[in-house]
Amino acid sequence: MVLLLAAITVASVLALFPPLIIRAIIDYTLPRGDTAQLNILAVAMVAIVAAASLISVGQAYLANTIGQNIMFGLRRDLYRHLGGMSLRWFTANRTGEVLSRVTNDVGAVQGVISDTMAGIVGNLIVAGTTITLMLRLDWRLTIFSIAFLPVFIFPARRVGNIQRRLVTEQQEQIAKLSGQMHETLSVSGALLVKTFGRATDEEVRFDRTANQVRRLGIRRAMVGRWFNVAIGLAGSIVPAAVYWYGGHQVIGGEASLGTVVAFAALVGRLFGPVSSLLSVNITILSSVSLFERLFDYLDLEHEIDDRPGAVDIPRVEGHVRFDHVGFSYVPGTPVLHDVSFDVPAGQFAALVGASGAGKTTTAYLVPRLYDVESGRVLVDGHDVREITLESLGRSIAMVNQETFLFHESIGDNIRYGRAGATAEEVEEAARAANIHEFIAALPQGYQTVVGERGYRLSGGEKQRLAIARALLKDPRILILDEATSSVDSRTERAIQDALDRLTQGRTTIAIAHRLSTILKADVILVLEQGRVVESGTHQELLARDGTYARQFHQQFEAATPPALAT
């Protein structure tokens, strides 16, 4: 910033010399016929212009470097801040609109930061030094030249406010457009559009939003155009007025010809910065809406964050306890009611119940994807809200029913469980997950790119990759969302075998849809409308002939062929 300010100042001061040299040539050198001085002044003018040009190159480099550094910091802060938002926030916002703010909105303010910042400082220095020199040459001409400049200030402010409103509308439509593209051009969205034959409808919806963006873009481009024309005309008319007014002074013997010529050059130099400053006012006012949209996100408070004094637990044993937990997504609509249970370290606990009973919500409270409203969730006797998120995250792994894979290689997706794992460790995890033979048979092996969200792989293959990823992480607490649903029996056996290895020796909380997969659980917790209504082993719950027994018999009878049942 100091170097940029110095470069702007030096370039501005150097630019004052050519008019003074012109004045000296007209008033002193030519009347005296001093050719030697004429040569020196001509060379000096060229040298000054060349030096100012070189400095302007450095000025542009410094301004852009500062601007890009600010943009980098803004993007980084946005990414980090949004990454720390709770799962509740992500479920309430469209991914495309979030990405639009981080990319489109930040990109839109880039020119404001890179160009406007240096432009304001430079134009203020140029205008200040130019007016100072003009006053020294002739104060009457100076007052005459700048008397009507205030007339342009009010229109500039009005145009800026209109631009601000249009920018807000346009960025909102761009965010909406990004949301539509993210949804319909993703693998899942494209599959839905194609299988339901809605391509034409989506094209119409896209065209409608894109047309709004186009319309607002045209209005933005035309707003203030007449104002800019007026400033341009003023920049042409004022030098002519200076020649007219100054010419009368020369004829009257009140000023020299060189002074008037130099003054006209200075007026031309003055109107450029003044015009730019007025335009900058419009640019700043119009870009305020962009900054407001960005800082709307940066000002969001993290719902889930480390509390003051949170402890870092280097090694978690895995004892999980729910102590009278209550939770709701929407205030006044409880999802969990007074949920209490205890899972000692190394045991397998299964959560069963009908859809909407609260199984997933219960599991998600352990890694603090949400915070409880009442009661406590404890890990090794510590309230999870008093443990740092980083140490809690190191100790927990999840294998979800819908496996997410990055558009990277198979090896990189497995290695996401533990950065820096060797190729041998990755292969060992893949073998334990019963997926190594499949990977080895691929032409590129572990370097095979899985495609967007892993769509090049089957559901069972993705599940086993997720298991390998969790095995590589080696967590003390494992959360499973039924990993064997919607696969064939052969794949189910391979996955179940891998899960047996994965759950061995660690605390496991499994969300079970198929009751046949949790028969060996140390404790089965039956949830109904957000309450634990039964708990015990499989045999104990069958003997009680309650909710669990009814669900088990219903699934068993539904899975038994009619002839065999007979």
N, C-alpha and C positions, 0 to 999 in steps of 0.2 A: 504493500500500500504506500509506504514511504517512497519507494523507487518510482511508482506510478505517479504519485503527486509531484515528485521532482521532475519527471519527464514531461508531464503536462505543463508545469510552470515554465520550464526552459523552452519548450516548443512555443508556448504562448508569447513569451517575451521575444523570442527570435522573430516571430511573425510580425512584430511591431516595426521592425527595422526597415523592410522594403518601402513602406509609405514615406518614412523619414528620408530614405535615400533618394526617392523620387523628388521629394521636396528640395533636397540639397542640390540635385542635378538641375532642376528648373530654376531655382532662385539664385544659386551661386556658381555652379560649374559652367553651365551654358553661357550666362552673361559674360563670364570672364574668359571664355574660350580655353579653359584649362583641360586639355586633352588627357594629361597624365592622371589628374584627379578623376576624370570621367571614366578612364579605364579601371582605376582602382575601385570606384563605386560600383561599376558594372560587375566586376569580378566578385566583389563583396556581396552583391545582391544574389548572384548565382550560388555562392558558397553558403549563404544564410538559408536559402531555399532548400539546398541539398541537405544541409545539416538538420533542418527542421523535418525534412522528409524521413531521414534516417531515424531521428528520434521518434517520429510518429510510428515507425515500424516496431520499435521497442515498446512504445506505449501500447500499441495494439496487442503485442505479445503478453505484456504484464496484465492488461485488462482482461484478456481472455483466460489467462492462467488463474487469476483471482476468481473470475466468474465460474470457471469449471470446478475449481476447488470448492466454492460455495455450493454448486449444484451437486457435487459428489457428497458433501456433508449432508445436504438436504435429503438426497435419495437414501443415504445410509441411515440417517436418523428416522426417516419414515419407515424404512424396511424393518429396522430393529424395533421401533415402537409398535408397529402393527403386528410384528411377530410375537410380541408379548401380550397381545389382547387375548381375552378368554375365548373359549370355544363358543360361548353364548354369543359373542360379538360376531364371530365368523358365520354362525348359522343364521344371523339376522341380516347379513349384508351380501350382496351379489359380488362374486369374485371379480367379474369383469369391471364393475364400477370401481372397486378398490384398486385394481391394476391401472385403471384409467387415471386415477389421481396420482399414483406413483410415477406413471410414465408420461401421459399426455399433459397433465397439469404442470408437473415439474419441467417438462420440455418446453411448455409455453412460456414459462417465466425465465427461461435461460437467456433469451435475448435481452430481457429487462435487466437482468443482473450483469451480464457481460458488457453490454453496450451502454445502457443508461447510466450505470454507476460512474464510469469514466467520462461519459458525455456530460453529466451534470457538473462535475468538478471542472472539467476542461472548459466548458462553455461559460461557467461563472468566472473562471480566471481570465478567459479571453475577453468576455464582456467587461469585466472590471478594469483590466489593464487598458483596453481600447478606450473606454469612456474617460479614464484618467488622462491618457495622452491627448484625446480630443479636447478635453477641458484646458489642457496646457497650450494647445494650439490656438483655439478660439472658443471661448465659453458661449458666445452668442450662437454660433453655428451648432454647438453641441446641444443647447436647449432646443433650438429649432428642429434638430434631427430626431430627438427622442421624445418630443412633447406628446405625440399621439400613441406611443407604445402601450400605455395602460388600457387603451381601447380594446386591445386584443386579449386581455387577461380574462374578462368575464366569459366571452365566447369559448375560450380554451377550456375553462372549468366546466361549462355546460356540455361541451362535446365530450369531455373526459367522463362525465357522469353517465352519459348515454352509452359510451363505449363500455363502461363498467357493467352496466345492466346487460348489454348484448353478450359480453364475454361470459358472464355467469350463465346465461341461457345456453350459449353455445357449448360450454364445457359440460353442462348437465346433459345435453343431448349427445355429446361425444361419449360421455360415461355410459349413457344408456345404450349407445351403439356398440361400445366395447363389450358391455354385458351380453347383448344379443349375440355378438360374434363368438364370445367365449363359450356360450351355451350351445349354439348350433354348429360351431366348427370344431368342438371337442369330439373325441371319439364317441362318447356316450350320447351326446346331443345329435351328432350326425346319424348315428344308428337309429335313434328314435324318429328323426325326421324322415329318413328313408323308409323305415318299416311301416310308418303310418301314412306315407304318401303326402306329407305336408310341405314339400319343398317350395311349391308355388306360394303357399300362404306365408312361409318364412321370408321368401324373397320380397313379397309385398310389404311385410312388416319392416324388413331391413330398409327397403326403398323409402318408406314413410319417414323413418328416423333420419336416414342419410339426407333426405331432401330438406328436413328441418335444419340440419347442420349446414347444408349448402346455402339455404336462404339466409340464415343468420350470418354466415361468412360474407355474403354479398353486402348485407346491411352494414356489417362492421367495416368493410372496405370503403364504403361510400360515406359513412358518417364522418363529418369533419372535412370532407373533400373541398367544399367551398371555402371553409375556413383556411385551409392550406393554400388555396388559390389566392385568397386575400392577402395572406402573409407574403406570398411570392410576389404579388403585384407591388406591395409596399416596399419590398426589397429592391424593386426596379425603379419605383417612382421616387423614393427618397433621395438616391444619388442625383437624379435629375433636378430635384428641388434644391439640393445642396449647390449644384452648379449654378442654378438660377439665382439663388440668394447670395452665394459666394461671388458669383460674377458681378453682381451689383456692388459688392464690397470692394472687389478688385478695381472696378471702374471708378469707384469713389475714393480709391486710395486707402481704404481701411484694412485691406488684407493683401497678401502677396498671392500670385498665381500658384506658386508651389504649395502654399498652405491649403488653398482650395482643392487642388488636385489630390494632395495627400489626404485631406479631410474626406473627400469623396471615396477614396480607397478604404479609409478607416470605417466609414459608414457601411460600405458593402461588407466589410469584415465584421461589423457589429451586428448586422441583421441576420447573418448566418447563425451565430450562437443564440441570439434572442429567439429566432424562429425555432431552433432546436429545443431551447428551454421550454417554450410554449408547447411544442410537440411532446416533450418529455412529460410535461404535466398531464397531457392527455393519456400518454402511455402508462404512467404510474397509476392514474385513476382507474384506467381500464384493467390494469393488472392486479389491482387490490383484490378483486374478486377471486383471482387465482390463488393469491396468498391466503385469503380467507378459507378457501376450500382445503388447502394444504394444512393450515394450522388448525382447522376443525379436527383433523385427524391427529396432529401432533399434540393437541390439547386434551385428547381423550385420556381419561384416567384408566390405568390398568386395574381391572377388577380382581385379577389374580396376580399377586406380586409378593416378593419377599417382605415379610414384616420386619420392623426394626428389631435387631437382636436375634434374627432367625439363625438356627444352628446348622452347621454343616456336618452331616453324619458320614464319615468316611466308609463305614461298613454297616449295612443294614442287615439284621438277622431275618426279618420278614414277618414278625408278629403283627397281624392286622386286627384291629378291634373297632367296631362301630358302637358308639355310646349315645343312645337316644337321639339318633340323627333325624332331622327334619329338613326337607328341601322342596323348593318349588321353582319352576322356570318363570312363571308369571306370578307376581305377588297376589296372594289371596287364593291361589289354586295349588294346594300342596300336591306334590308327586310322591314324596316319602313321608311316612308318619311314624315317629318314634321307633326307628329301626335300630336294633341292637343285636350284635352277634360277635363271636370271638373266633379268630382263625389263628392258632399257634403257628409258629415258624415251621415251614416245611410241609404243612398240611394242604390238602386239596379241598377247597370249598366250591360247591356248585350252586348257582342261583337259577331257580326254575320258576315258571309261572307263565300265565297267559301274556299275550302281547299287551304292552302298556302297563304291566304290573310294577315296573320300576327296576328291572334287572340291570339294564344298561346304565341307567342313572346311578345306581348303587356302585357299580364297578368304576364309573368315571370319577367318583368322588375320591378314590384312593390316590390317583396321581394328581389331584387338584385341577382337573379340567374344569370343575366347578367347585365352589365353596359352599359348605353346608350353611343353612340358615339357623339351625339350632343343633345342639349336641356337638359331638366331636368324632372325627375319624383319626385313629391313632395308629402309628407305625412304631413298633418297639417302644411303646409307652409315650411317644412324642405326638402331640397334635400336629397333623401334617401342615397346618398353617404356621407352625413354629419351626418348620424345617425349610432350608433353602430349596428353591425349586430345582436348582442344578443337582444337588445331592439326591433329592427325591427322584428326579428323572434318571439319574445314573442307576438307581436301584430297581426300576420298574420297566417292564417291556410289555407291549400289547400285540396280540395277533388278532386282527379283526376279521369279521366275516367277509367284508369287502376289502381285499388287500390292495393297498396303494403301492405302486412301483414307479420310480422315476424313469424318465426316458433316457436311460443310461444302460450300461452293460449289466449282465447278470451278476458279474463279480462285484461291480460297484454297488448294486442294490443290496447284496448280502453284506458287503463291507460297511454299509450304513449303520449296521449294528455296533460296530467298533472301528472307528477310524484308525488307520495304520495297521490293521490286521494283515498278516502275510498271506500269500497265495495258498500256502499249506493249511493255514488256519481256516481260510474261506472254504477250501475243499473239504476239510474235516467236518465243518458245520453242514455243508451240503450233503455229505455222506450220511450224517446223523439224521438229516431231514428227508432221506430217501429221494433225493433229487439229483445226486451226482451223476448217475448213469445217464439220465436224460440230458443233462448239460454236456457231458463228455461226447455224446453222440451228435451234438450240433456242429455244423461246419466251423464255427468260430469259438466253440466252447464257452468259456466264461466271459469272453469278450463280445458275445452276442448281445446286441441292443434289443431290449424287450419291447420297445415301441411305447407310444403314448399310453400311460396308465397300465402298461403291461398287456395290451390287447393282443399281442402276438402269442401269448401263452394261454393255456386253458385255466379254468378256475382252480383245479387241483394243483397244477404246476405253480401258480401264483401263491397258493396257500403254503406249499412246501418251501418256496423261496422265503416267505414271511417267517416260517418256522426256523429256517436256517439263519435268517437275520437275527431272530431272537436268541437262538443258541449261541451265536457269535458274541452277542452282548453279554450273555451269562448273567441275567438279573436275579436278584433275590426274590422279587415278587413278580409273578406273571399273571396277566389278565387275558383271558381267552374269550372271544366272542365266537360261538359255535363255528369251528373251523372245518367241519366235515359236512355241512349242509350243502345240498344241491350238487353233490358229486356222485359218481357211480360207486358201486360197492368195492371194486378193486382199488380205486383211488382212495376211498374212505379208509380202507385197511392200511394203505401206505401212510396216509396222513395220521391216522390214529397211532400207528407204530412210532412215527416221528414225534407225536405229541407225548407219548409215554416217556420218551427219552428227554423231551424238553421239560416236562413237569417234575422229573425225578430230582429230589433234594431241594426243591424250592417251593415257596408258598404260591399256591395257584388259586385264583378266583375265576371260575369259568361260568359264562352265561350259556346255559344249556337249553337248546330247543329240542334236540333229540335226547330223550331221557336215557336211551341205551348207551350213550357215550359217557355217562357220569355215574355208572353203577358202582365204581370203586372209590367214589369220593369219600373223604373222611367225614364230611358233613354236607348235607343238602339243605339249602335254605329255600323254602317255598314262599314266594311273594304273591300277594293278592291285594290289588289296589293300594300299593305303596306300603304294605305292612308285611312283616314276617309272620306268617300264620302257622308255619310248621318248620321244624328243624330236626335233623337226625341223619342216620345212615339210611341207605336204600332199604335194608331189611326192616329197620325200625319204623320207617314211614309206611312201608307196605302193611306192617302189622297193625298200624293205627287205623288203616282203611279210611283215610281222610282225603284231602285235596290232592296230595301227591299220588296216592294210590289210584284215584279216579283218573288222573291225567295219564299215568303209566298204563293202565289197562286200556284206555281209549287209544293211545298210540300203538300198543301191542296188537290190539284187535284190528286197527286200521292197516297195520303192516303185515298181518297174517293172511295168506291166500285163503279164499273161501273153502276150498276142498280140504286143506289142512285143518282149518278151524272146525270143520265138520267132523 
